[in-house]
Amino acid sequence: MKNPKEKAKTNARPFYIWNEPVPLPDSPCFACVGRIITETPEGCNVQKGERVAAMVSAEEDFDCYAKVKVTDVINMPDDIDACMALVLMTTYMAAYQSLSVGQNTLKGKKVLINGGVGPVCQASIELALLGGARVFVPALREYHSFISGLGAKPIDCHPQDWTIQDGSMDLVIDAICSDELKTPQRKTASDGKLVSIGLSAMDACSSDDDFLSQFERFWFHNTASFTTRATFYGLMRSWESERETYERDLNHLFYLFSKKKISPKISAYASLEEYPKLRSGMKGTVVCVPCQE
């Protein structure tokens, strides 16, 4: 799969890789958009030349072509910009699906988003507010005005200093994985939902040889599983195990984008060589540009 003319980019949530292996330690997976350049088997639902997209584990190695099984791609509309499509597939998908756990509607709900001020947190704030929720976001004092400008209510960063009543939140999204989720659980209503989206980053940061990281992840997951009612969300798991739901949710995000209901932000377009020096952050997602012929 290659992007010959449209200058399409690769993207991840929120880290990317293309061409040769590079040290991007926080990337559990990446996404790519392009056109199929090889013949596909007879009867296949996608054909050579068609525009498709895929999510791929960052453990895979690639040259300037993404090698993906025909059964592991989805069709990509021609009217969706490749860069925006990638941000929607990753950053916004993680936010949207996390907010959807156990929720028929967000209207009037109280939502706590504990994830800093990065792209996924900002997407979560935007989507939650769009759904009619009241949103609370822990953050350092220096970011409070920024969060207020997004339409959310900032609170103190450390869980011990959260000035919200216990059991008052209908939905808590946690990407920090602090104190084994005990404080986020305490703030969650008895009939509410606590969703942890931080384990994918812990997966990516650990390696088979890094015993401490593996142990820390094991300890956190098991402790949180036994002491809280948390649901653990993973973007790659959603792609691999719930493809039909993933495609349905992606089409909804495409609709919201086409109607200008959401505004994905891209902070930079980086070459493979430049990318390790950059990180997605407050200004948006960094997109890596694959080599072009």
Beta strands, then each sheet from edge to edge (+ up, - down):
strand 1: 10-12
strand 2: 29-35
strand 3: 51-57
strand 4: 74-75
strand 5: 110-114
strand 6: 134-138
strand 7: 153-155
strand 8: 169-174
strand 9: 188-196
strand 10: 231-232
strand 11: 266-270
strand 12: 285-288
sheet 1: 1+ 2- 3+ 4-
sheet 2: 7+ 6+ 5+ 8+ 9+ 10+
sheet 3: 11+ 12+
end
